[in-house]
């Protein structure tokens, strides 16, 4: 795997395509369906405009299991010696995301309706929300803060603050229109699959009905026509568009995101790295990684810190586990920027 030279040419265009990290978990917030009692969503932390359309069809409540290298393992001298040879970011990768560990610990302490968000910045803000009135939560604040703090300290994190609030999210019943569209989505998926089409998902909520299919499914016009007819029979007269997904590329991007999540959490949570956020742009089997810092170009410690960040990322991404993964020999560019989002040239 090689690291491309940092080039300013085209950076503005790439910045427009940067996606926010997917590792910022939010648990069980604003649940709308009975079978979504413990859902997790992504908290977007960039400045891009949020999509206003409702995107119900591809909701996922899965927690990615990354394995865990617990503190107890380090009590064993041989394990401690082995761990010391793993790059710092590699150690972060071998643990569950901090927010997931917090959720599980608090759930074990019998707290309910737990919501946790991790928001990078000059200091990473871990916001914990639990069920109860403000007065009740105030009584539990010290205990919750202690639990979260112990998890972060066990990882060696020192760049964070903890906020504890009452979780006031309430059940919001679907509107009649939303019920109708939800039912239509289920009907479309079922009937299109019965016709033998390879369907990933259906979204009738927008002005057009969107059908997601893999790139290997070539019966494009037939799917459009059948979707239109099925919707029409069910009282919906909308045009149809297809979202064609390259499954292999999607799988590679998801694998990249597992690594980038660890990079983001590990760097932002340690003061020494001065990292405030991160983003990525994945195109033509090339990953562009953007690490944003709070440093100025002329800071006396900037060069040393940038070199340290590069070393950590390069060491992690060139490790055997990563090299043997789905990423293979794909290339990546690493952009480390100052507080004005200008690349450091170190």
N, C-alpha and C positions, 0 to 999 in steps of 0.2 A: 504494500500500500504506500503510495507516495503522497506527500503534501505539496500541492501546487503553490507556486509563487503567488503572494498576495498582490492582486492587481486592482488598481482603483477603477480602471476602465470597465464600465458596465455595472459598477456597484449600485448606482441609483436604481437601475432596472431590477437588479436582484433584490434590493431592499423591499421593493413593492410586493415581492412574492414570499417574503419571509413569513413563516408560520410561527405562532407562539408554541411553547412547549406543551406537550400532552401529559406531562407528569404532574400537573397541579391538580390533585384530586379534590373533588367536592363530594361529600357523602350525603345521600338521603335528603336532598333539598327540593322543595316544591314538587312533591310527588303527585302525579296526576292519575296513575293507574294502580289498581289493587295489587297487581303482580309486580309492582315496582316498589316494594316496601323498603328495599335497601339499595337504592341506585347510586351510582357514582358518575359525576360529570366532570368536565374539564373546565377549570377557571382560566379564561384567556386574559393574559396580562399585557398584551401589546396594545397599541393605539389604533389598530385597524377597526373599521366600523363593523359592528355586530350585525349579522344577518337577521333581518326581521322575520323571515319566513319561519314557520314552525316545522321542525324537522323530526317527525315522530318515528319514521320507519326504521331508522338504524340505531335506536337507542340501545346501549349496552350497559349492563350492570356488572360486567366481569371485572375482577381485580386480577391484574397480571401477576402471577407468582414468579418471583425472580430468585427464590431460594433465600436462605438467611444464614449469616455467619454471626452467631450471637456472642454476647459478651462472655458467656460461660465458656465458650470454646477457647478464649484467650487465656483462661486460667491454666490450661495445659501448656507447658513450656514448648513442646514440639509444635503445637498449633500456633502459638505466638510467634515462633521463629518462622514458620511457614507463611503466616500472615504478613510478617514484616517484609517478605520478599515480593508481596503483591503490591502493585502501584496503588496509591491512595484511592484513585477513582475506581480501580478494580475492586477494592474493598467495599466501596459504596455500592457498586453494582451487585455484589454478592449478598447484599442485605435487601430486605423488603423496603419499599419507599417509606420514609419517616411517617408520612401521614397515615399510611396503612397500619403501621405498628401502633400509632396513637389511637386510631379507631378501635383496633382489636383490644388494646389495653383498657380503654374507657368502657367499651362494651362489657368486658369482663368485670368491671367495677360497677356494673348494673346501671350505668347512665343510658338514657334513651334518646332516640331521635338525634343522633350525633351527626354533626356536620363539621367538616374540617377543610380549610383552604390554606394553601401555601402560596404566598405572594412575594416574589423576589423584589428587591429594591436595594437601597443603601443598607437596609437591614431586612432580612427575610421575616415576614409577618405570618405567624401561624395563628389563624383565627379558629377557635373551637366554639361550637354552638351546641347546646344540649337542651333537652326538653325541660320546660319549667318556667315559672314566672321569674322576673328579674330578681326579686328578693331571694328566691330559692337558689338561683344561679350564683348570686353574690355570696351566699353561704358556702357554696361548693368551689368558688373560684380558687382559693388557696390550694385545695387538694388537686384540682384539675391541672393547675399551673405546675404543681410539683411533679405530677405524672409526666406531663409533656416535657418538662425541663429535664427530667432524668433520662428520657429517651434521647433527647438531643445531645446532652452532655456525654452519654455513653458512646456517641459517635464522634465525639471530639468537635462538635459544632459550637461556634462561639459568636455567630453573627445573626442573631435572631431576637424577636420579641414575641410574646405570647399574649393573645387577646382572648378573653372568655366572655361569651354572650349567651343570652337566652335565644333558643331556636324557635322563632315564632312562625315558621312555615306552616301553613294550614292546607288541608285537603281542598283542592280547587276542582270542582266537578267540571267535566267536559261540557262545552256548549253543544247544542243540537247539531250544528254544522260539523264540529269536531268529531262527534260520535258517528255521524254519517261518513265522514272521510276515513275514520279509523276502520269502520266496517268495510268500506270499499277497498282499502289497502289490503285487508286480509283476503277479500274475495279475489282481487286481481292476482295476488301471489298464488293462491290456491288453484285458480282456474288456468292461469298461464302455465303453471307447472304440470297440471293434468294434460295440457296440450303438448307436453314434451319439451317445453322451452327451459333453458337454464337461467333461472331468475334469482338474483341476489336480493332484491327488495323493490317495493313499490311505494311511491309517495304521491298521493293525489291532493295534497293540501294546498299546493300553489296554483297559479293560474293555468299551468300545464301539468299533466300527469307525468311524473318522472319514473321511469323503470330502469333499475340498475341491472346490467348484465355483464358477464365476463367477456373479455375480448375474443374468446374462443367461440362464442355464440354468434353465428353469422346471419341468422334469419331476422335481420333488422326490420325490414318492411312488414314481414308477417307479424312480428311481435307488436309493432305499432298499430297495425290494422285490428288485430285481435283485442288489444288493450282498449282501443277506441270503442269497439263493439260491446265489450263486457261492461265498460263504464256507462255506455248509452243505455244498455238494458237495465242498469241500476239507477237510472235517472240522472246521470252526470254527463254533460256534453262539454268535454274539454279536449284540446289537442294533446298530443303525446310526444314526449321527447325521451331519448335514451341516454343514459349515462353509462358509457362503456368503460369497464374497469379492467386494467391489466393486473390479474391476480398475482403474478410473480413479482411485478414491480411493487404492488401494494404490500406484499409480504416482506420484501426487502426494506421498504420504508418503515414498516412497523418494527422490524428488527433494529433498524437505525435508531428509532425513537426510544427503544429500551436503553440503548447506550447513551443517547443524548439526555435522557431523563436523569441518569446517574451523574453525568457530567454537570448538568445544571444544578442539581441538588448539592452535589459535593463542593462545587466551586462557590456558589452563592452563600453557602452556610459557613464558610471560613473567612474571617476578616482578612487574612493575609492575601487573598486573591483579588479583593476589591471588585468582585463581580456583582452586577446589579440585575442582570437578566441574560437570557440567551434566546436565540431563534435559529431557524434553519430554512433552507430552500433546497428541495430535492428535484432534480430534473436531469433527464438523459443519463441516468445511473451515476450521477455525481451529486454528492452531498456538500452543500455550502453551510458551514457552521459559523454562526455569529455570536461572539462572546462580548457582551457590553460591560464596560467597567465604569467606575466613578473617577478614574484618573484623568489628569490633564497630560498633554503631550510632553510638557516640560517638567513634570514632577520628578524629583530626584530618584524616587524609587520605581518609576514607571518601567524602565527597561528590565530591571531585575524581576519585577512582578510579571511582566508579559512573558519573559523567557520561562519563568516558573510555570505559568499557565500552559504555555505551549508544550513544555516537557511533560506535564501531567497528562494532557490530552493525547499527545503522540504516543506516550508510553502505554496508555490504556488501550488506544485503538490499534496498536501494533502487537498487543499481547496475543498469545496463542489462541486463547478462547475466542477473541474477536476475529482474528484472522481466519479461523476455521469455521466461522459462522456463515450465515447466508450472505453477508456483505462481500465475502470473497476478496477479489482484487479491485473492487470499486474504488475510485479516487475520491478525495475530499479536499476542499479548500477550507482553511481556517482563518477567520477574520476576527481579530481582537481589536476592539475600538475604544476610544476615549469617551468621555462624557458627552462629547458633541457628535458621537457616532462616526468619527474619522478613524480610519485604520492606523494602528501603530505600525511603523515600518521596521521595527527591531527584528 
